Amino acid sequence: MSEVIILEFAEGTADQYYAVNKVLGVNLETGEGDWPAGLHSHTAGFGGAGLVVVEVWESREVQASFMQARLGPALHEANVPPPTRAEWFSLAGEMHRP
């Protein structure tokens, strides 16, 4: 069963978010790039909680491997502080509009 993670970065900025994606080699406008295996979806936005990222992964282990190998170093390079919230959920259902 797929797993959902919510990451909140209270001090996260748009510049940092785009810098991380550049380091990772992903293009959010075209969808092209070096997306990690096992990532089903990625959504991010800004609001009262700062930067909020919601992702659906094949498993927690796959995300942990990506975090250690690529995302952690990219966050460090972009000077993003650790998330103020990191919470996992088991995916109960998913809908894609036609």
N, C-alpha and C positions, 0 to 999 in steps of 0.2 A: 504494500500500500504506500502511496506517495505521502510525503511529509511536507508541511508548510512551516516556514520560519518567518517571523516578523522581527525585523531589526529596526530599532530607533536610535538615531544619532541626534541628541538634543542640540548639539552645536554644529551639526552638519550643514554645509552650505552647498549651493548649486555648483559653484566652482569646484569644490572638492569632489562632488559626485561625478561631474564630467571628467575631472582629472583621473579618477579611479578607472572609469570606463576606457579612457584613452590608454592608460597603462595596461589594462587587460586586453586591449585590441578589439573592442567591440564598438560597433557603430549603432547607436540607438535610433537614428533616423532611418537607416536602411535595413537594420536587422542583421547586417553582415558582420562577420568577424569571428574571433576565436572564442565562441561561447563554450562554456564547460559542458562536458558530457554529463548527463543525468539531471540537468536543469530543465524543467518543463515550462516554467514561466517566471518572469521577473517584472515587477511593477514597483515604481518608486514615486514619491511625491513629497511636497513640503507643506507643513502646516504648523499648528501650535506645538506639536511634539518635535519640531525640527524636520530632519530628513527621516522618512519612514520607507523601508524597503520590505516588500512582501514577495516571497519566492516559494515556488513549489518544486520540490526535489524528488528524485527517485528514492533517495534514502538519506538519513542523517549522516551516515558514513561517507557517502559521496560528497555531500556538502562540506563535511569536515576536511576531507582530503583537498578539495578545492580551496578552502579557507587557508589551510596550512601551506599549500604549494604556490597559490597565485593571489588570492584575495587579500590575505593578511599582509603580504609584502606590498601590494598595490595601495592598501589603506595607509600603510606606514609612509610610503613614498609621497602620497597626497596629503600627509599630515592630518589624517582623520583620526580623532580620538576613538577609543573603544566605544561600542554601542552602549547606550544607557538602558536598553532593553533588548534581550534576545530570547524569544519564546517560540517553542515548537508546538505544533498541533498535528495530529493525524488527519489527513484529508478525508472528509466524510462524503464529499460530492464535488463535482466540477461541471460547469456548464460553459459551452462556447456558443455564442450566438452565431447563427448562419449568416 
